[in-house]
Amino acid sequence: FLLRFLNGAAASIQWVISETWLNIVATERDRGRIMGLYASVLAAGFAIGPLIISAVGIEGWLPFLLVTLAIALGAVPIFFARDLVPAMPAQSQASLLSILRVQPLVMACGLAGGLMDFALFAFLPIYGLRHGLSEDGAVLILSLFIGGNVLLQIPIGWVADHMSRRTTLLVVILVTLLGALLLPLAIGAGWWLYPLLVLWGGTTFAVYTLALGLLGDSFAPAQLAAANVALVMVYQVGSVIGPTLSGTAIDLTGPEGLVAVVAVSAAALLIAFFKIGKDAPRRG
């Protein structure tokens, strides 16, 4: 447990630093594409990790050695690009509470995004099994969902760069809600389940991608580190709540409990978009 705690803390610190740097170097013209590329790589890591475990197992030192190797390889680009790393701005005096108040919609996106992402990562295969899919079929629907995570972040980021980021976010929330509502109809309806899962996976993960872009629009460089801490924090809170809530809902109501949790989360985020959303103040 101590090892897991330390690993999670280190990963969160690295997460915050990398997102802060990206938002500092990104411009209004290309922030959506940069964040889309970052989110695609992040989603690819989520996809590759379980594949490595399935290939090598969990016994002995090999899995730990592979994780160590992955971390070491992650340091190689930093060495070669050390002269390109932007200087971190002066420490902000803004409190965490004030950061949460400036952009409540962005923080709501972080919370809902974490909840939906990790609920679906954890229980989408179980949803497929409960609807009569084979084990291979259940794995396939999760693979298609994660494939959408990886493939669609850059196109969605491109759209966000050429349209209002808020408009793009609204479309993403609507498609995420629609995907949840259509899943019970599509799960037994043949081939059109597959493109639905790819599209749904892309829009669900894009909630967090677009939140990153709005974060960069909203805060001055000196405040970005604190703002990213707040966003990662609420995303991680959502990642804890999502599987717990979905598992309970499935136990109480059956497999559609997963759909209900995701649909209610997306609907709540849609309400938040209109109730607490506002045009982001431009970064100073």
Buried (B, 14 or more C-beta within 10 A) or exposed (E): EEEEEEEEEEEBEEBBBBBBBBBBBBEEEBBBBBBBBBBBEBBBEBBEEBEBEEEEEEEEEEBEEBBEEEEEEEEEEEEEEEEEEEEBBEEBEBEEEEBBEBBBBBBBBBBBBBBBBBBBBBBBBBBBBBBEBEEEBBBBBBBBBBBBBBBBBBBBBBBBBEEEBBEBBBBBBBBBBBBBBBBBEBBEEEEEBBEBBBBBBBBBBBBBBBBBBBBBBBBBBBBBBBBBBBBBBBBBBBBEBBBEBBBEBBEEEEBBBBBBBBBBBBBBBBEBBEEEBEEBEEBE
